[in-house]
């Protein structure tokens, strides 16, 4: 058994719109091969693999990885809604910590369809049915609005009512996301937008306008996790380690009627607190974060759920520029889900890749200077939250 897991290699296939995307198996193959090459290992060295995706048929992970090799290893398919990629990372790390493997490949991918997320199974209970019922009880029925926008828009309304802020706070997040994404060649949306353009784009569900909602995206990302012994025996890099990680699910608070809790605020807070305790660090020690900004409202909520700023202070945090370069902590240097894109199964692994590059000093124009710790936050409704702390070693 071991108490340390290293990220030996990462790779991505550039994210794309559904109209321009390659098939999922080719994207996954590209990401996996890049991660293996980055790590300096062959597929034959991999002892287990975890494949994360949400919209696809069973055994999609096998179909994707068979393009890389057919070595007979265990391949486990993972689906945990939007936190699928980081849930696969969590499982891979658990396998290593438990002594079951020394070298594990994680690949996350998604080939999404155009338009809002929809359920493909109408003849059985929907996992989010109770969440949608609670939202409707609090804010009324809005059947013409996509479910995710109703939930995360409602959470934004709750925040506005609780702390007396206006819609400009959320719109500023979209502007920042595009500003960061302009330096990311893997991002879908790199053109810049103004605050007025964000506010004047078509309203989806108040306060969320179109430019404040992450787009349907296709893409893939991969990571190779190893033990220190495996890395040293093969001369692999050991510069980035996962020093703490937590996966949490809903408690009764999620169904209490509080719209912020309904979208995972309490799950994220619990996971973050566990990670800070495990690693013996404070939120103030974190210089760079990749967090789950599926909607601008959730980025604002996540600032406080992760304790990057005290509750009710996100507006000052944003206006002071403490969420970007030159401030206290750089949030989503990649452009985040809003601008880099959000292929559900790939998102958590892509966050891992970005933070690995940051800690290696390989993020080029996106580089957060001097970063030695990096925090990842990935959440899926229904629900699961994964928070991971990476550290620079040596």
N, C-alpha and C positions, 0 to 999 in steps of 0.2 A: 504494500500500500504506500501511497505518497500523499503529501500534503501540499504539493505545488504542481500547477499545471501551466505549461508555457504555450503561447501562440507562436508556432514555428513558421507558419506561412499563411498568407491571405490572398484572395484574388476576387475579382469582380468581372462580370460582363456588363458593359455600359447599359444603364437603364434606358428604356425606350417606350414610346406609346404603343398601344395595341396595334395600331395601323402599321407601324414600322418594325415590329418585333420579329425576331427569329423564334422558332418553336422552343418550348421549354427545355427539351432534352439537349438541344444544341447550346442554349445559354448555360445550362448547368454544366455541361461538359467543358465549356470555355472557362467558367469560373473555377471548376475543380482543377483543371490542368494548370491554371495560373497559380492557384494556391499550392499545389504540389511542387511546381517549379520554384516558387518563392521559398518554400520550406527546404527544398533540396532533397526531397524523398520521392520515391516511385510509388505508384499505386500498390504495388506488391508489398510495400512496407506497412500499408494501412491495415489495421487489425479489426476495426469496426467503422461503420459509416452511419450517419444520421442525416436523413433527407427531409427537409421541411417544405411543405407547400399546402395551400388551402383549397384552391379550386383545381381539382384534377382527379383522375381515377386512381384507384388503389394500385400500389406497386409502381407509382410514377418515379419514385426514387431509384428503384432498380433499373427502370428503363433509361433514366438519365445516366446513372453511373456505369451501366454496361457499355456505354460509349467510351468510358475511360478504361475499363478493364473488367474482366469477369474472373475474379480470384476466389469466389466462394465465401467471402467474409459475410458476417451479419450486416444487413442493411435494414435500418429501422425507419419507417415513415412516420413523420410527426405532423400533427395538425392541432394548433392551439390558437386559432384565429390570428389576429395581427401580431401576436407575440410568438408565432411559430418558429421563426429563425432563432430567436434567443432561447426558446425552450429546447430546441435541438442542441444548442451549445451547452445548455445546462445538463442535458442528458449525457452528452459526450464527456463533460467534465466529471460528472458523477461516475461514469464508467472508469475513468482514469483514477479518480480518488479511491475508488473501491478496489483497485488492483486488477480490474478486468481487462485492461488494455494499456499499452504504452504509446500508441499512435492511433489517433482517431480523426477521421475526416468528417466535417460538417458541410453540407451544401444546402442552401436555401434558394428556392426559385419560384417564379410565378409567371404564368402566361394568362394575363387578365383580359377580359372582354371590355369593350367600350361601355361607358355609362356607370351608373351607381351600382354599388354592391347589392346583390339580391340573393335570396334563398333559392336553392335549386330543388328543394324537397318540400312540396306542399301537402303531402299526405301523412305527415308525422309532426310531433311537437317541435317547435322551433326553439333552439337554445336561448334566443334573446327575447322570447315572447313576454316573459315577466318583466324584463327591463323596459320593453316598449309599452306595456300596460301601465307601469308606474309613471313613465314619462307622460303618457296621455292623461292620466289622472291629475297630474300636476299642471300641465300646460295645454291640455286639450288635444283633440284629434287633428292630425295634419297628414292625411293619407297620401297626398301628392308630393310630400317631401321625403327624400331618401331617409331611411331609418337612422343611419349613422349621423347625418346632419341634424336630425331632430334631437338625438341624444347629446351630441357634443355642443350643439347650439344651445340646447337647454341648460347645459352645465355652464356655458358662458353667461347666460341670462342670470343664473343663480349667483355667479360671481359678481356681476354688475349690481344686482340688487343688494347683495350682502355688503359690498365695499364702496358703492357709489362711484364706479368708474364708467367711462363712456366707451363706445365702440372703437374709438381710435386706438385704444390700447391693443386690441387684437389685430387691427389692420397693420400696425407697426411691425408685428411679427412677420407678416408676409413680405414686407419690404426688406427686412433684415435677411430673411431666408434667400431671397433672390440675390441680394448683395453677396452673401457667402457662396452661393452656388455658381456664381460667375467664374470662379477659379477651379471648379470641379468638372473635369472632362467626362466623368461618369454620370453627371446630373442631366435630367431631361430639360428642365427649364432654367436657362442661364441668362435670359434677357431681363433687364431691370424694370421695376415698376415703381411708381410713386405712391405716396399715401392716398392721394386723391383717386388714382386709378383703382386702387384696391377697394376703397370705400364706394366708388361709383360702379364697380362691376356688379353684375346682376345678383340680386338677393336670393340666397338659397334658403336660409332660415335665420332670421334675425338673432344675433348680429353677424352671422356668417354670410359673406358674399362669395361669389365664385372663386376669386383669387385667394380665399382663405381656406380652401378645401383641397386636400391632396388629390391628385389626379389618378385615374386608373393607370397602372404602370406595369410593364413587363421587365424582368431582369433576373439576375442570379448572382450569388456571392458564395464564397467558400472559405473555410478556415481549417488548418491542420493543428490539432492540439496534441501535445506530447508531454511525457514525463521528463524530468531533468536528466535522469539516467539515459534514456533513449537519445535525447538530444546530444549529450556529451559523447556517447559511444559512436555517434555518426558525425560529430563535428557540426551540428546544427546550431543555429542562433538561439540564444536564451535571453534575449533582451527585453521581452515582454511577457509578463506573467499575469494570470488571473488570480488576484489576491483575495477576492471575496465575491460571493454571488448568492442571490436569493430568488426563489420563485414563490409567489404568494397567489392565493385565489380569494374569492369574495367571502365576506362575512355578512351577517345580517344587516350591518350598516349600509351595504350596497343597495338593499331593498327598503331602506327606511323612508324613502321619499325625497331625500336630499339628492339633487340632480348632479352635484359634483361627485358624490360618492357613487352614483349610478354608473359613471364612466371610469371608475377605478382609482379615484383619488386616495382612498384609504388603503387599497391594495398596494399602490405605488409607495405610499408613506411607510407602510409596514416593511416592504422589501428593502427600501432605502435604509431604514433604521437598522435592519438586520445586517446589511452590508457594512455600514459605518461601524457597528459594534464588532463585527468579525475582524475587520481590518484595523481597528483602532485609529480611525481617522475621523475628522470632522468635515461637514459640508464645506467649510471655509478653506479646506485644504485642496479642493478640487479645482483645477484650472480649465478643464475642458470637458464638455458633456455632449453626448449624442442622445437626445431625448425624443420621445414619441409625439411629434407635432403633426398628427394626422389632420388636425384642424388647428387654426391659430389659437382657439380657446384652450385647447389641451396643452399647448406649450405654456401658456400663462399659468394654468393650474399646476402643471408639472414643476415649474420653478418652486412653487411653495410646497408641493407634495414631497419633493426631493430635499427640501430645506435649504435651497440655494438662497432664498430670501424669506423673511418671516411672513406669516400669513397676513394677507391684506396689503402687502407692500410691493406687489408686482409692478404696479404702474410706475412708482418711483424707480424701481430696479431697471425698467425698460427706458424710461426717460433719461436716466443718468448714464445709459449705455453700459451698465454693468453686465449685460448679457451678450456682449460682443467684444471684438478686439479692442484692446485698450481699457476694458473694464475688468470686473472681478473674475468672471468666468465666461469663456467663449462657449455659447450654446449652438449646437448644430453647425460646426464649421463646414460640413459637407453640403449644406443647403437644406438638410433635413428631409422629411417626407414631403413637405410642401413643394420643394423645388428639385431635390434629387429624384424624388418619386417614391412610391410605396408599393412595390410588388410584394404582397403580404408575406409570403414565405421567405423572401430574400432579405427583408428589411433588417431583422435582428443581426444577421450575419454581415450585412453591409455596414452596420454600425460598428461591429467588431473590427472590420477591415479598416474603416476610417480611423478609429482610435488606435489601432496598431500602428498605422502609418504616422499618426501624430506622435506617439511615444518613441518611435524610431527616428523621428525628425525627417520623415520622407513625404510630408504633406505639401511640400512646395509652397505655392502662394497662400495656401490655407493654414500654414504651420502656426501653431500656438507655441510661441517661443518658451523654452524651458520647461515644458510639460513633463512631469514625472508620474502623474496620476491621471486617470481618465475614467469617467463614469458613463455607463450605458443604461438607458431606460427604455424598455419596450413593453407595450401593453396590448392586450387583446380583450375585447369585451366578451363576457360570458362566464368566467373571465380568468385571466392570468396576467400577472405582472412579473417581469424579470428585470432585476437590477444587477449589474455586474461592475466590479471595480478592477481595472487593469493598472499595473504598475510597471514602470521602467526599471529594469534590473541591471546593475553594473554601471 
